[in-house]
């Protein structure tokens, strides 16, 4: 079918239209399912900061709000990150308030709904990026992406990692098209698109800057592969990259009002904050790191091990095949096949883009915390690289077997990608899935069951509320340990805990709820003190999600 499509562009366009229709139908179903999931996921540690800042940013609708005397108050909120991702979340918040004003958690639901939409746009970018592959490779890339549990888990949260991932993928797609097209007018159009999209990524999170060296390495590899005019190819490519970087820097300043006043001190503070991030407490291979918040970083191998343990094995193997079969073969080929050359260039881009954030983490240690969320853009690029690797392996097998391989290849690729999708979604909680090693639990590996999220989903929080209200008829002074410093108040505001609860951090509580996280020092200290004093829990919730083994409720 692929050969017929090469001869008949209409047949090729019709075939890809059917693929796009299938992706659209799957996207509609995913949107509905993931919105339901987003309603119940526990509030993460950072979501309240983003939700609050998003409301403040998107509430600024008059010119007066952008004057110097009005900038400091609202734009100071969460100014360690640029505003674009939070403004997108804020748009969803306002829509949800208008749509369901009676819901206390409409703000959270609306913000999370934005990230579900951005996840679907990320899937579309994966399919478009994989267009140099045949149809089995393109659909395989999408299925591999749907089997990445951490990517799916973060798509239901109101955080900045998914918006960054979306803009990261679209930037690489535009840059790939700009360098591959032969028409000058199309090339400049794609370069402009790449610059704007990179600016959007940079306006979401600072870590987008790591994309630039990955694109630079890709340009250098392409120039080295040329038999002539290598310097011209390299110069053109790096000129494009410089334009993209300049667009990002210009958009950061032009679209972030916080930088309009005291520009240089605030820029200096912003860049300094990116390299002095606190590390969240985690347990890794039986050892606790960051027990005192912001200290004791895990060893260098934390990043690759965590990435391997939370990514389905078919994706990892496919990405390795991509490097083994496509990249070396591209340089050894005596007569370069145009289609194979495009696939090789795609594989290079996917592999280099996937390695960018993990390698920067190894080099600086600044990103090596909180599971894999800070290198979330790596995951969909691994899916594209895996599709390249498995497609190339099937091509080589087809060349050797010399049979009707066009029927056999889909029967191998699609079930393989489907199995990877099932494996990635087989865990109890996508934010805690160790999908590469089914059957091995986090306890056996000596690791945290989950990162960055509370153990209580909405219905579990309401069950806890009903229990405390039954046990304490009068005023309820409730202390929550292990939930983070800000999330409890927002969970109360969202209606997950009763509004008349007095959330106390002191010792004057008459109900104390302890989230028994493996790495949370305060929880361990309280439980040890309770045991030594003879204080017994009134109830233990053991059916929570894997973020915690148990939730203890003490009444006095």
ROTOR-909073 format. One record per residue (C-alpha): residue number from 1; x, y, z. Coordinates in steps of 0.2 Angstrom, whole numbers. Layout:
N
(node NUM,(X,Y,Z)),
...
***
This chain:
556
(node 1,(0,0,0)),
(node 2,(14,12,4)),
(node 3,(22,10,-13)),
(node 4,(5,13,-22)),
(node 5,(3,29,-11)),
(node 6,(20,35,-16)),
(node 7,(15,34,-34)),
(node 8,(-3,41,-30)),
(node 9,(-2,56,-19)),
(node 10,(-21,56,-18)),
(node 11,(-21,39,-11)),
(node 12,(-8,44,2)),
(node 13,(-18,59,7)),
(node 14,(-34,49,9)),
(node 15,(-25,36,19)),
(node 16,(-18,49,31)),
(node 17,(-35,57,32)),
(node 18,(-42,41,38)),
(node 19,(-28,40,51)),
(node 20,(-32,57,57)),
(node 21,(-51,53,58)),
(node 22,(-46,38,69)),
(node 23,(-35,49,80)),
(node 24,(-49,62,81)),
(node 25,(-62,49,87)),
(node 26,(-50,42,100)),
(node 27,(-46,60,105)),
(node 28,(-65,63,109)),
(node 29,(-66,47,119)),
(node 30,(-50,51,128)),
(node 31,(-56,69,132)),
(node 32,(-72,62,141)),
(node 33,(-63,48,150)),
(node 34,(-48,59,156)),
(node 35,(-60,73,162)),
(node 36,(-68,61,173)),
(node 37,(-51,55,179)),
(node 38,(-46,73,182)),
(node 39,(-61,76,194)),
(node 40,(-55,63,206)),
(node 41,(-36,64,207)),
(node 42,(-29,70,223)),
(node 43,(-22,88,224)),
(node 44,(-4,89,221)),
(node 45,(8,99,231)),
(node 46,(11,113,218)),
(node 47,(-6,114,210)),
(node 48,(-13,127,222)),
(node 49,(1,139,218)),
(node 50,(-3,138,199)),
(node 51,(-22,139,201)),
(node 52,(-21,154,212)),
(node 53,(-8,163,200)),
(node 54,(-19,158,185)),
(node 55,(-34,166,192)),
(node 56,(-24,182,196)),
(node 57,(-16,183,179)),
(node 58,(-31,180,168)),
(node 59,(-41,192,179)),
(node 60,(-31,206,172)),
(node 61,(-41,213,158)),
(node 62,(-39,232,158)),
(node 63,(-24,242,153)),
(node 64,(-23,249,171)),
(node 65,(-18,232,177)),
(node 66,(-2,233,166)),
(node 67,(4,249,173)),
(node 68,(19,249,184)),
(node 69,(10,252,200)),
(node 70,(-2,238,197)),
(node 71,(11,225,191)),
(node 72,(19,220,207)),
(node 73,(4,213,217)),
(node 74,(-4,201,205)),
(node 75,(11,196,194)),
(node 76,(22,193,210)),
(node 77,(12,177,212)),
(node 78,(22,161,207)),
(node 79,(34,173,197)),
(node 80,(48,159,198)),
(node 81,(39,153,182)),
(node 82,(34,163,167)),
(node 83,(15,166,164)),
(node 84,(9,158,148)),
(node 85,(5,140,155)),
(node 86,(-4,148,170)),
(node 87,(-14,159,159)),
(node 88,(-20,144,149)),
(node 89,(-25,136,165)),
(node 90,(-34,152,170)),
(node 91,(-44,152,154)),
(node 92,(-50,135,158)),
(node 93,(-54,141,176)),
(node 94,(-65,155,170)),
(node 95,(-74,144,158)),
(node 96,(-78,131,171)),
(node 97,(-84,145,183)),
(node 98,(-96,151,170)),
(node 99,(-101,133,165)),
(node 100,(-103,126,182)),
(node 101,(-104,140,195)),
(node 102,(-112,129,208)),
(node 103,(-97,118,209)),
(node 104,(-84,122,223)),
(node 105,(-70,113,213)),
(node 106,(-75,121,196)),
(node 107,(-59,131,196)),
(node 108,(-48,115,198)),
(node 109,(-58,105,186)),
(node 110,(-57,119,172)),
(node 111,(-38,121,174)),
(node 112,(-36,102,173)),
(node 113,(-47,101,158)),
(node 114,(-35,113,149)),
(node 115,(-21,101,151)),
(node 116,(-32,87,144)),
(node 117,(-34,97,128)),
(node 118,(-15,100,127)),
(node 119,(-12,82,129)),
(node 120,(-23,79,114)),
(node 121,(-13,92,104)),
(node 122,(3,83,110)),
(node 123,(-4,67,102)),
(node 124,(-7,76,86)),
(node 125,(10,83,86)),
(node 126,(17,65,88)),
(node 127,(7,59,73)),
(node 128,(13,74,62)),
(node 129,(31,71,68)),
(node 130,(30,53,63)),
(node 131,(24,56,45)),
(node 132,(40,51,37)),
(node 133,(36,33,43)),
(node 134,(23,22,35)),
(node 135,(5,21,43)),
(node 136,(10,7,55)),
(node 137,(24,18,61)),
(node 138,(13,33,63)),
(node 139,(-1,24,72)),
(node 140,(12,14,83)),
(node 141,(20,31,89)),
(node 142,(2,37,94)),
(node 143,(-1,20,103)),
(node 144,(16,20,112)),
(node 145,(12,38,118)),
(node 146,(-4,32,125)),
(node 147,(5,19,135)),
(node 148,(16,32,144)),
(node 149,(8,32,162)),
(node 150,(17,47,168)),
(node 151,(12,57,153)),
(node 152,(-6,52,155)),
(node 153,(-6,55,174)),
(node 154,(1,73,172)),
(node 155,(-12,77,158)),
(node 156,(-25,76,172)),
(node 157,(-16,89,183)),
(node 158,(-16,108,183)),
(node 159,(3,110,182)),
(node 160,(15,117,169)),
(node 161,(24,101,164)),
(node 162,(11,96,151)),
(node 163,(10,113,143)),
(node 164,(29,113,141)),
(node 165,(28,96,133)),
(node 166,(15,101,121)),
(node 167,(25,117,115)),
(node 168,(41,107,115)),
(node 169,(34,94,103)),
(node 170,(26,107,91)),
(node 171,(43,117,91)),
(node 172,(52,102,86)),
(node 173,(39,98,73)),
(node 174,(40,115,65)),
(node 175,(59,115,66)),
(node 176,(60,98,57)),
(node 177,(48,104,43)),
(node 178,(58,120,41)),
(node 179,(75,111,39)),
(node 180,(67,97,28)),
(node 181,(57,107,15)),
(node 182,(65,113,-1)),
(node 183,(55,128,-4)),
(node 184,(62,144,3)),
(node 185,(45,152,6)),
(node 186,(39,137,16)),
(node 187,(55,136,25)),
(node 188,(54,154,32)),
(node 189,(36,151,37)),
(node 190,(41,135,47)),
(node 191,(55,144,55)),
(node 192,(44,158,60)),
(node 193,(32,145,67)),
(node 194,(46,137,76)),
(node 195,(52,153,84)),
(node 196,(34,157,90)),
(node 197,(31,140,97)),
(node 198,(48,140,106)),
(node 199,(44,157,113)),
(node 200,(28,149,120)),
(node 201,(38,135,128)),
(node 202,(50,147,135)),
(node 203,(35,157,142)),
(node 204,(29,142,151)),
(node 205,(45,135,159)),
(node 206,(64,139,159)),
(node 207,(68,121,155)),
(node 208,(63,124,137)),
(node 209,(80,132,135)),
(node 210,(87,114,135)),
(node 211,(79,111,118)),
(node 212,(91,123,109)),
(node 213,(107,112,111)),
(node 214,(97,97,106)),
(node 215,(92,106,90)),
(node 216,(110,112,88)),
(node 217,(116,94,89)),
(node 218,(103,88,76)),
(node 219,(109,102,64)),
(node 220,(127,97,66)),
(node 221,(123,79,63)),
(node 222,(114,83,47)),
(node 223,(128,94,40)),
(node 224,(141,81,44)),
(node 225,(131,68,34)),
(node 226,(132,79,18)),
(node 227,(145,75,5)),
(node 228,(147,93,0)),
(node 229,(142,110,6)),
(node 230,(143,105,24)),
(node 231,(148,122,30)),
(node 232,(133,130,21)),
(node 233,(121,118,28)),
(node 234,(127,120,45)),
(node 235,(127,139,43)),
(node 236,(109,139,37)),
(node 237,(104,128,51)),
(node 238,(112,137,65)),
(node 239,(105,154,58)),
(node 240,(88,146,60)),
(node 241,(92,141,77)),
(node 242,(98,158,82)),
(node 243,(82,166,75)),
(node 244,(72,153,86)),
(node 245,(82,157,101)),
(node 246,(80,176,98)),
(node 247,(61,174,96)),
(node 248,(60,165,113)),
(node 249,(70,178,122)),
(node 250,(60,192,114)),
(node 251,(43,184,119)),
(node 252,(49,181,137)),
(node 253,(52,199,139)),
(node 254,(37,206,129)),
(node 255,(24,194,136)),
(node 256,(29,194,154)),
(node 257,(24,210,163)),
(node 258,(34,205,179)),
(node 259,(50,209,169)),
(node 260,(44,226,164)),
(node 261,(49,234,181)),
(node 262,(66,231,189)),
(node 263,(70,221,174)),
(node 264,(88,216,177)),
(node 265,(87,212,196)),
(node 266,(71,201,192)),
(node 267,(79,192,177)),
(node 268,(94,189,188)),
(node 269,(83,182,202)),
(node 270,(73,172,190)),
(node 271,(89,163,182)),
(node 272,(96,160,199)),
(node 273,(80,152,205)),
(node 274,(81,139,191)),
(node 275,(98,132,196)),
(node 276,(94,132,215)),
(node 277,(78,122,216)),
(node 278,(73,113,231)),
(node 279,(72,94,230)),
(node 280,(57,85,236)),
(node 281,(59,71,248)),
(node 282,(60,54,239)),
(node 283,(65,36,243)),
(node 284,(76,29,230)),
(node 285,(82,11,231)),
(node 286,(79,10,250)),
(node 287,(87,26,254)),
(node 288,(78,43,258)),
(node 289,(85,58,250)),
(node 290,(79,76,254)),
(node 291,(73,71,271)),
(node 292,(77,89,276)),
(node 293,(68,98,262)),
(node 294,(80,104,248)),
(node 295,(96,94,253)),
(node 296,(104,77,250)),
(node 297,(101,75,231)),
(node 298,(100,57,225)),
(node 299,(114,49,216)),
(node 300,(117,53,197)),
(node 301,(109,37,191)),
(node 302,(92,42,199)),
(node 303,(87,50,183)),
(node 304,(90,36,170)),
(node 305,(84,23,183)),
(node 306,(68,32,186)),
(node 307,(65,35,168)),
(node 308,(68,17,164)),
(node 309,(57,10,178)),
(node 310,(42,21,173)),
(node 311,(42,19,154)),
(node 312,(35,3,146)),
(node 313,(49,-9,140)),
(node 314,(43,-9,122)),
(node 315,(46,10,121)),
(node 316,(63,9,128)),
(node 317,(68,-6,117)),
(node 318,(61,3,102)),
(node 319,(71,19,106)),
(node 320,(87,8,107)),
(node 321,(83,0,90)),
(node 322,(81,17,83)),
(node 323,(99,22,88)),
(node 324,(106,5,82)),
(node 325,(97,3,66)),
(node 326,(93,20,59)),
(node 327,(107,32,65)),
(node 328,(122,22,60)),
(node 329,(114,15,44)),
(node 330,(111,33,39)),
(node 331,(130,37,38)),
(node 332,(135,21,31)),
(node 333,(123,21,16)),
(node 334,(132,22,0)),
(node 335,(117,28,-10)),
(node 336,(105,37,2)),
(node 337,(87,33,0)),
(node 338,(76,48,1)),
(node 339,(63,40,12)),
(node 340,(76,32,23)),
(node 341,(85,48,25)),
(node 342,(70,57,31)),
(node 343,(66,43,44)),
(node 344,(84,43,50)),
(node 345,(83,62,52)),
(node 346,(67,60,62)),
(node 347,(75,47,73)),
(node 348,(90,58,76)),
(node 349,(78,72,81)),
(node 350,(68,61,92)),
(node 351,(83,53,101)),
(node 352,(92,70,104)),
(node 353,(76,78,110)),
(node 354,(72,64,122)),
(node 355,(90,65,129)),
(node 356,(91,84,131)),
(node 357,(82,85,149)),
(node 358,(89,69,156)),
(node 359,(107,73,151)),
(node 360,(105,91,158)),
(node 361,(99,83,174)),
(node 362,(114,72,175)),
(node 363,(126,87,172)),
(node 364,(118,99,184)),
(node 365,(108,89,197)),
(node 366,(96,104,196)),
(node 367,(82,94,189)),
(node 368,(84,77,198)),
(node 369,(69,76,209)),
(node 370,(51,72,210)),
(node 371,(51,57,199)),
(node 372,(50,60,181)),
(node 373,(39,75,179)),
(node 374,(53,88,176)),
(node 375,(58,79,160)),
(node 376,(41,75,154)),
(node 377,(44,81,136)),
(node 378,(56,66,135)),
(node 379,(42,54,135)),
(node 380,(32,57,119)),
(node 381,(49,59,110)),
(node 382,(54,42,116)),
(node 383,(37,36,109)),
(node 384,(42,43,92)),
(node 385,(60,36,93)),
(node 386,(52,19,97)),
(node 387,(41,19,82)),
(node 388,(56,23,71)),
(node 389,(66,9,79)),
(node 390,(53,-4,77)),
(node 391,(48,2,59)),
(node 392,(66,0,54)),
(node 393,(68,-17,61)),
(node 394,(52,-23,52)),
(node 395,(59,-15,36)),
(node 396,(75,-25,37)),
(node 397,(65,-41,41)),
(node 398,(54,-38,26)),
(node 399,(69,-36,15)),
(node 400,(76,-53,20)),
(node 401,(60,-62,19)),
(node 402,(54,-56,2)),
(node 403,(36,-60,5)),
(node 404,(20,-50,6)),
(node 405,(27,-40,21)),
(node 406,(15,-26,20)),
(node 407,(2,-38,28)),
(node 408,(14,-45,41)),
(node 409,(21,-28,47)),
(node 410,(5,-21,54)),
(node 411,(1,-38,62)),
(node 412,(17,-35,72)),
(node 413,(19,-17,75)),
(node 414,(1,-13,80)),
(node 415,(-1,-27,93)),
(node 416,(16,-23,100)),
(node 417,(11,-5,102)),
(node 418,(-6,-10,109)),
(node 419,(3,-21,122)),
(node 420,(14,-7,127)),
(node 421,(-1,4,129)),
(node 422,(-9,-9,140)),
(node 423,(6,-12,150)),
(node 424,(8,7,154)),
(node 425,(-10,8,160)),
(node 426,(-10,-8,170)),
(node 427,(-5,0,186)),
(node 428,(-16,6,200)),
(node 429,(-11,25,198)),
(node 430,(-3,32,183)),
(node 431,(7,44,194)),
(node 432,(15,29,202)),
(node 433,(16,16,188)),
(node 434,(32,6,187)),
(node 435,(27,0,170)),
(node 436,(43,-7,163)),
(node 437,(43,-21,176)),
(node 438,(26,-28,179)),
(node 439,(24,-38,195)),
(node 440,(38,-28,204)),
(node 441,(30,-16,216)),
(node 442,(38,0,222)),
(node 443,(39,-8,239)),
(node 444,(50,-22,233)),
(node 445,(61,-9,224)),
(node 446,(63,1,239)),
(node 447,(55,16,231)),
(node 448,(41,29,234)),
(node 449,(25,22,228)),
(node 450,(21,39,221)),
(node 451,(28,57,218)),
(node 452,(21,74,221)),
(node 453,(3,69,224)),
(node 454,(-8,66,239)),
(node 455,(-15,49,242)),
(node 456,(-33,54,244)),
(node 457,(-44,55,229)),
(node 458,(-60,66,230)),
(node 459,(-72,52,236)),
(node 460,(-59,46,249)),
(node 461,(-57,63,256)),
(node 462,(-76,64,258)),
(node 463,(-76,47,267)),
(node 464,(-63,54,278)),
(node 465,(-73,69,281)),
(node 466,(-88,59,286)),
(node 467,(-78,49,298)),
(node 468,(-71,64,307)),
(node 469,(-88,72,308)),
(node 470,(-95,57,316)),
(node 471,(-81,55,329)),
(node 472,(-81,74,334)),
(node 473,(-98,82,336)),
(node 474,(-92,99,341)),
(node 475,(-78,110,334)),
(node 476,(-66,101,324)),
(node 477,(-47,106,324)),
(node 478,(-39,95,311)),
(node 479,(-21,93,308)),
(node 480,(-15,86,292)),
(node 481,(2,79,290)),
(node 482,(10,73,274)),
(node 483,(-2,83,262)),
(node 484,(10,98,259)),
(node 485,(9,115,266)),
(node 486,(-4,123,254)),
(node 487,(-15,109,247)),
(node 488,(-25,106,263)),
(node 489,(-33,123,262)),
(node 490,(-37,121,244)),
(node 491,(-44,104,246)),
(node 492,(-56,112,259)),
(node 493,(-60,126,247)),
(node 494,(-64,114,234)),
(node 495,(-77,105,245)),
(node 496,(-66,90,248)),
(node 497,(-65,94,267)),
(node 498,(-79,102,277)),
(node 499,(-79,121,277)),
(node 500,(-81,122,296)),
(node 501,(-65,112,299)),
(node 502,(-51,122,308)),
(node 503,(-35,117,300)),
(node 504,(-22,118,313)),
(node 505,(-3,115,312)),
(node 506,(-1,116,330)),
(node 507,(-3,103,345)),
(node 508,(-21,109,349)),
(node 509,(-29,97,337)),
(node 510,(-43,85,341)),
(node 511,(-41,75,325)),
(node 512,(-25,72,316)),
(node 513,(-24,64,299)),
(node 514,(-7,57,294)),
(node 515,(-2,52,276)),
(node 516,(11,39,279)),
(node 517,(22,43,264)),
(node 518,(38,33,263)),
(node 519,(49,48,262)),
(node 520,(39,61,272)),
(node 521,(49,65,288)),
(node 522,(35,74,298)),
(node 523,(24,59,296)),
(node 524,(37,46,302)),
(node 525,(41,57,317)),
(node 526,(23,59,322)),
(node 527,(19,41,320)),
(node 528,(35,36,331)),
(node 529,(30,49,344)),
(node 530,(12,42,344)),
(node 531,(18,24,346)),
(node 532,(30,29,361)),
(node 533,(16,39,370)),
(node 534,(3,25,367)),
(node 535,(-8,35,356)),
(node 536,(-18,23,345)),
(node 537,(-26,28,328)),
(node 538,(-45,27,328)),
(node 539,(-46,22,310)),
(node 540,(-33,17,296)),
(node 541,(-38,19,278)),
(node 542,(-28,6,268)),
(node 543,(-37,7,252)),
(node 544,(-29,23,246)),
(node 545,(-19,25,230)),
(node 546,(-1,20,230)),
(node 547,(5,37,235)),
(node 548,(4,31,253)),
(node 549,(3,14,261)),
(node 550,(-10,20,274)),
(node 551,(-19,35,280)),
(node 552,(-20,36,299)),
(node 553,(-33,45,309)),
(node 554,(-30,50,327)),
(node 555,(-44,57,338)),
(node 556,(-42,64,355)),
***
